[in-house]
Amino acid sequence: MSTSQTIERTALSQLVTNEQYARKVLPFIKGAYFADKTERTVFEEIAKFVDKYQTIPTQTSLEIEVQSRKDLNEEEFKKIVAIIQTNFVRIGRYIMRLSKAYQSLMERIRIEGQMLFRAFSQMPLLLVLITVLVMIICWMQMNDMISTTR
């Protein structure tokens, strides 16, 4: 795989996952920039879809649009569908990793919140108020130190 193919595939991936990117770059990208016919076809379908519906396409909508084309033979069609599926499989894996990381983070926050609640609930009210006051004073002093170093 050459560097231009990697750049082209990256552009295609971004066009179907990042709506802000798609809106900014689509007016400047031309089909001629894609040397490979299958990649060019995917780009053309993405561009037509965004122009028509004002949103980025889903995997299914792209596959339907490609199916309706009459200028593709069976081999080209299979390659194009493979490109589309590869892009969306990568996206799915990335989303799954983000989801797992988010769930892990939320679990840690929940556990630490429970620990903090237990610690404060076992302290007399006056001690809790003093602890909170000390934390606020420390936080204010840290902010002062940070702002003076800038």
Buried (B, 14 or more C-beta within 10 A) or exposed (E): EEEEEEEBBEBBBBBBBEBEBBEEEBEEBEEEBBEBBBBBBBBBBBBEBBEEEEEBBEBEBBBEBBEEEEEBEEEBBEBBBEBBEEBBEEBEEEEEEEEEEEEEEEEEEEEEEEEEEEEEEEEEEEEBEEEEEEEEEEEEEEEEEEEEEE
